[in-house]
Amino acid sequence: QRPPRGSKAKFILIAVNTRVVVLLSSKTTSTVLNLDKIQNYLIMSAPLAFDGKVVVVTGAGGGLGREYALAFGERGASVVVNDLGGDIKGGGKSSAAADKVVEEIKAKGGKAVANYDSVEDGEKLIQTALDAFGRIDIVVNNAGILRDRSFGRTSDLDWDLIHRVHLRGSFMVTRAAWNHMKNQKFGRIIMTSSAAGIYGNFGQANYSAAKLGLLGLANTLAIEGQKYNIHCNTIAPTAGSRLTETVMPPDLLESLKAEYVAPLVLWLSHDQCQENGGLFEVGAGWIGKLRWERSQGCIVRNKNQGMSPETVRDQWDNICDFTNATKPANINESLATLVEVLSRLETDEGIVPNPTSAMTTAASGISPLEAVGQKLPESTFSYSHTQCILYALGVGLSTKDDQHLKFLYEGHEDFSCLPTFGVIPSQAAMMDGGLGSVPGLNFDFTRLLHGEQYLELFKPLPTSGKLTSQATIADVLDKGSGAVILLDVHTYSGKELLCYNQYSLFIVGAGGFGGKRTSDKAMSTVAPPNRAPDAVMTDTTTRDQAALYRLSGDWNPLHIDPSFAAMGGFKSPILHGLCSFGFAARHVLKQYANNDASRFKSIKVRFVKPVLPGQSLQTEMWKEGNRIHIQCKVKESGAVVLSGAYVDLYAATDGSPQVLLESGGLKSELVFAEIGRRIKDLGAEMVKKVNAVFGWEITKGGNTAAQWTIDLKTGAGALHKGPYSGKTDVTFTVSDDDFMEVVKGKLNPQKAFFAGKLKVRGNIMLSQKLEVILKDYAKL
């Protein structure tokens, strides 16, 4: 610091061990400063140097690029001077421009090499840096051309060429450098946008679109590169160059020299600069930073009501009022507005003109203390046999296999719902948007990945009905690179718990909030035994597998829209993870449970890699008691897509067909057990329709082997086994085998009666109501 004005005192710096004492010679007071602060001050005050850094500047043969290259070279950087040597419209090619700049840098004692490749050959540019200097630290994407046309006269070539050079070229060069920067934990990237990209400009639709596209690219790179110390910023320079000389007068060009832009580029490229994701206008010695501004807006609908264009019209002034405008800086802050809107609608606040509360200032990030235990709104799911069949087709069942008909044909004597259909009603609970309204879960939904899935059934799924699901945030874990949300969903039929799902949702980049890494509430994966699989089953998915599966409720365009999939880095739409999940589960059901859905207890999987429709899914299985360990692969590539997975089966009970046949038991017990379950669910409704008590005497070898009574006359109905003390309205006597033939529809009851196979006592007319018991409700 300087002495006070008018004072003749001088500062004297005296180093004492690790401290510095600053003394005023004419004063008795002294100030003690930490040496580290002095060193930091000296570093920050020193000239910016780039010794040891390697820079690639594209389009560096003249104008702005030349100025950048010279400035980097003067300050110690090794520079790759790239220039194709063409004209401003992208025509021609020459090495002269790049060579001349290289010579200028070397003449001043700097290090430089030339590169004459198109920026579309980004790998070649970066390889030049690696070959000449052994590394790459800084990329300045500056190359560009113009093909100005009014929009109506813009040709395909005018459009494509501009995007190839500006947007694709910057992508190709940056991608080639990216992994090198990640490995060395340092990188600085400059994207060059323009005022035309930010504001638009007549005759430059192609150029404007490409230039604003570069800003979007830079914003994402800033997010993805942050943890690797890779910073990406965007400049919108106004300077005299080949591209601006066609739209600016000579006297203005003189005042807008390229040398007035280069200092910003060098600062943003230095390791001292911590700016990341910024957008700067620069020119004539002036620099300004831009950011988004958004009006407070206006909610234009009420709870449980639609909205109309007339309502929008009436609130238009409020929608466009920038009084108390907010400045969202990221997607989290942007989405916070929608969360606030939903909460306002739930509390019936209705249409609110320009609310004064700053809706987008909600704290971003993850807060387990707020989130854990929160319940999502209860959801309902109504379905018929159609949805069950559609789901079965979606996970690969086909009429080519007769054993699949029980899941595909509602008229089949053993029509059943695939057990993994249990994820569908629970998924609806999660996808209704409730997750975004949970306090403490403020994250970017585009970063949400489905990591793991657990499903447990407590009884076989009905083939139709109305189910309710209640979802709860069970736990939130900090995995460092991301956060894991454990979402428990319990699904009920009436008041009876039908199934339980646990979703493990991974939020990329949302970790680091100081939370725990593990939870005793998580359903864990289990590694398979260390031996060859006991069984392997393979099914080929169809080209339309994802298009078919999505009809069960997962409408994410990632699975159908090629352009959307491309944004996610996939060459084509991918198969739903829960579709592969369904394939693997039914493989186990077929191999170890004879397609008996009642034996299915639970399944747990970890989703590892995507599957492309048309590829073959191969399920490897290891049997360990009633647990079947599984691993699912893409047969063509060998890539594991489901790992740490297993299916638990219920043991074959005394009532299972296999055990009954082996022990000489009664097959009809299965039917009465199912009737009992149906009465438990719908007995009151059946009493209203039937209003009768039925007795059954089941014979075997000519002797009575079992007695059953179905009471659909009192209360909510009941099933009794054994002698009945009350009075039955009608009693049937039939052998176990003939009873099963009647139930399966293979033996007509009237023919059985006249043939003497079915004997009836009491009100024979009540037998007409048997269909209500055996078909409409029992679904046998």
Stockholm file with secondary structure:
# STOCKHOLM 1.0

chainA/1-780         QRPPRGSKAKFILIAVNTRVVVLLSSKTTSTVLNLDKIQNYLIMSAPLAFDGKVVVVTGAGGGLGREYALAFGERGASVVVNDLGGDIKGGGKSSAAADKVVEEIKAKGGKAVANYDSVEDGEKLIQTALDAFGRIDIVVNNAGILRDRSFGRTSDLDWDLIHRVHLRGSFMVTRAAWNHMKNQKFGRIIMTSSAAGIYGNFGQANYSAAKLGLLGLANTLAIEGQKYNIHCNTIAPTAGSRLTETVMPPDLLESLKAEYVAPLVLWLSHDQCQENGGLFEVGAGWIGKLRWERSQGCIVRNKNQGMSPETVRDQWDNICDFTNATKPANINESLATLVEVLSRLETDEGIVPNPTSAMTTAASGISPLEAVGQKLPESTFSYSHTQCILYALGVGLSTKDDQHLKFLYEGHEDFSCLPTFGVIPSQAAMMDGGLGSVPGLNFDFTRLLHGEQYLELFKPLPTSGKLTSQATIADVLDKGSGAVILLDVHTYSGKELLCYNQYSLFIVGAGGFGGKRTSDKAMSTVAPPNRAPDAVMTDTTTRDQAALYRLSGDWNPLHIDPSFAAMGGFKSPILHGLCSFGFAARHVLKQYANNDASRFKSIKVRFVKPVLPGQSLQTEMWKEGNRIHIQCKVKESGAVVLSGAYVDLYAATDGSPQVLLESGGLKSELVFAEIGRRIKDLGAEMVKKVNAVFGWEITKGGNTAAQWTIDLKTGAGALHKGPYSGKTDVTFTVSDDDFMEVVKGKLNPQKAFFAGKLKVRGNIMLSQKLEVILKDYAKL
#=GR chainA/1-780 SS CCCCTTCCCCEEEEEETTEEEEEETTCSCEEEEEHHHHHHHHHHHSCCCCTTCEEEETTTTSHHHHHHHHHHHHTTCEEEEECCCCCTTSCCCCSHHHHHHHHHHHHTTCEEEEECCCGGGHHHHHHHHHHHHSCCCEEEECCCCCCCBCGGGCCHHHHHHHHIIIIIHHHHHHHHHHHHHHHHTCEEEEEECCHHHHHCCTTBHHHHHHHHHHHHHHHHHHHHHGGGTEEEEEEEECCCSTTTTTTSCHHHHHHSCGGGTHHHHHHHHSTTCCCCSCEEEEETTEEEEECCCBCCCEECCCTTCCCCHHHHHHTHHHHTCCTTCBCCCSHHHHHHHHHHHHHHHHTTCCCEESCSSCGGGSCCEECHHHHTTCBCCCEEEEECHHHHHHHHHHTTCCTTSGGGHHHHCTTSTTCCCCGGGGHHHHHHHHHTTGGGGSTTEECCGGGEEEEEEEEEESSCCCSSEEEEEEEEEEEEEECSSEEEEEEEEEEEETTEEEEEEEEEEEEETCCCSSCCSCCTTSCCCCCCCSSCCSEEEEEECCTTHHHHHGGGSCCCGGGTCHHHHHHTTCSSCCCCHHHHHHHHHHHHHHHHHTTCGGGEEEEEEEECSCCCTTCEEEEEEEEETTEEEEEEEETTTCCEEEEEEEEEECCCCTTSHHHHHHHTCCTHHHHHHHHHHHHHHHHHHHHHHHCEEEEEEEEETTEEEEEEEEEESSTTCEEEESCCSSCCSEEEEEEHHHHHHHHTTSSCHHHHHHTTSEEEEECGGGGGGHHIIIIIITCC
#=GC SS_cons         CCCCTTCCCCEEEEEETTEEEEEETTCSCEEEEEHHHHHHHHHHHSCCCCTTCEEEETTTTSHHHHHHHHHHHHTTCEEEEECCCCCTTSCCCCSHHHHHHHHHHHHTTCEEEEECCCGGGHHHHHHHHHHHHSCCCEEEECCCCCCCBCGGGCCHHHHHHHHIIIIIHHHHHHHHHHHHHHHHTCEEEEEECCHHHHHCCTTBHHHHHHHHHHHHHHHHHHHHHGGGTEEEEEEEECCCSTTTTTTSCHHHHHHSCGGGTHHHHHHHHSTTCCCCSCEEEEETTEEEEECCCBCCCEECCCTTCCCCHHHHHHTHHHHTCCTTCBCCCSHHHHHHHHHHHHHHHHTTCCCEESCSSCGGGSCCEECHHHHTTCBCCCEEEEECHHHHHHHHHHTTCCTTSGGGHHHHCTTSTTCCCCGGGGHHHHHHHHHTTGGGGSTTEECCGGGEEEEEEEEEESSCCCSSEEEEEEEEEEEEEECSSEEEEEEEEEEEETTEEEEEEEEEEEEETCCCSSCCSCCTTSCCCCCCCSSCCSEEEEEECCTTHHHHHGGGSCCCGGGTCHHHHHHTTCSSCCCCHHHHHHHHHHHHHHHHHTTCGGGEEEEEEEECSCCCTTCEEEEEEEEETTEEEEEEEETTTCCEEEEEEEEEECCCCTTSHHHHHHHTCCTHHHHHHHHHHHHHHHHHHHHHHHCEEEEEEEEETTEEEEEEEEEESSTTCEEEESCCSSCCSEEEEEEHHHHHHHHTTSSCHHHHHHTTSEEEEECGGGGGGHHIIIIIITCC
//
